[in-house]
Amino acid sequence: MQSIVILGAGHAGFQCAAALRQQGFTGGVSLVSDEGRLPYQRPPLSKGYLLGQTSAADLAFRAESFFREQRLTLVRGLAESIDRQAHRVTLQNGESLPYDHLVIAIGSRPRRLPVTAARRRR
Ligand SMILES: Cc1cc2nc3c(=O)[nH]c(=O)nc-3n(C[C@H](O)[C@H](O)[C@H](O)COP(=O)(O)OP(=O)(O)OC[C@H]3O[C@@H](n4cnc5c(N)ncnc54)[C@H](O)[C@@H]3O)c2cc1C
């Protein structure tokens, strides 16, 4: 049985996991995230959530039961290194996860311009 480890449980990571099951993948699927909560939507954070119209619970993509029923394992941690030869990811807490396929969905952040004016705004 093949296993897939997905690093990052944001929109990309969560959707990848859900799509694997929708498409009939029956192997192990682990979603690694250091956020300590169910995968959630970010856009409402700066909209309805700030206005008090959306609760934190409403932000979750799916309830906990979805992950249980779909056999999507939520792993708490931050990937620190990937050993591509051994097909293993090591987390900051020392846990080591074997994988057949690895999905890297850890998001991105804007690159800061290396100019003085940009540095002053930090
Ligand atoms: C406040 C806010 C409002 C937004 N509003 C809009 C909007 O209105 N419209 C729109 O189109 N987009 C909006 N966005 C952007 C949109 O939410 C992002 O494009 C989207 O979240 C990107 O998803 P992602 O899964 O690629 O990355 P992310 O959401 O960044 O998720 C990456 C995940 O990977 C985890 N991670 C990082 N490093 C590691 C590691 N080493 N090991 C394990 N996990 C790791 C992170 O903790 C995070 O959980 C908004 C974003 C924010 C924050």
The ligand as a Gaussian input file, in Angstrom:
#p B3LYP/6-31G(d) Opt

LIG

0 1
 C       -5.519000      37.027000       6.043000
 C       -5.506000      36.459000       4.652000
 C       -6.484000      36.821000       3.726000
 C       -6.473000      36.313000       2.433000
 N       -7.466000      36.651000       1.551000
 C       -7.457000      36.138000       0.302000
 C       -8.496000      36.442000      -0.637000
 O       -9.413000      37.201000      -0.338000
 N       -8.431000      35.888000      -1.872000
 C       -7.406000      35.043000      -2.237000
 O       -7.383000      34.546000      -3.367000
 N       -6.425000      34.699000      -1.364000
 C       -6.430000      35.248000      -0.119000
 N       -5.424000      34.924000       0.759000
 C       -4.332000      34.079000       0.294000
 C       -4.701000      32.616000       0.309000
 O       -5.252000      32.272000       1.557000
 C       -3.402000      31.868000       0.023000
 O       -3.163000      32.023000      -1.344000
 C       -3.499000      30.438000       0.383000
 O       -3.655000      30.321000       1.782000
 C       -2.238000      29.698000      -0.009000
 O       -2.430000      28.363000       0.366000
 P       -1.228000      27.378000       0.505000
 O       -1.779000      26.093000       1.001000
 O       -0.431000      27.363000      -0.746000
 O       -0.239000      28.033000       1.596000
 P       -0.489000      28.427000       3.108000
 O       -1.900000      28.828000       3.371000
 O        0.597000      29.395000       3.443000
 O       -0.250000      27.078000       3.906000
 C        1.024000      26.516000       4.044000
 C        1.034000      25.667000       5.304000
 O        2.298000      25.008000       5.384000
 C        2.753000      25.060000       6.718000
 N        4.214000      24.908000       6.691000
 C        5.163000      25.830000       6.368000
 N        6.397000      25.301000       6.459000
 C        6.217000      24.006000       6.847000
 C        7.115000      22.937000       7.112000
 N        8.442000      23.070000       7.003000
 N        6.591000      21.743000       7.489000
 C        5.233000      21.574000       7.602000
 N        4.337000      22.573000       7.364000
 C        4.825000      23.753000       6.984000
 C        2.286000      26.412000       7.229000
 O        2.244000      26.431000       8.646000
 C        0.888000      26.469000       6.614000
 O       -0.050000      25.810000       7.432000
 C       -5.424000      35.418000       2.049000
 C       -4.437000      35.046000       2.986000
 C       -4.475000      35.554000       4.277000
 C       -3.395000      35.133000       5.278000

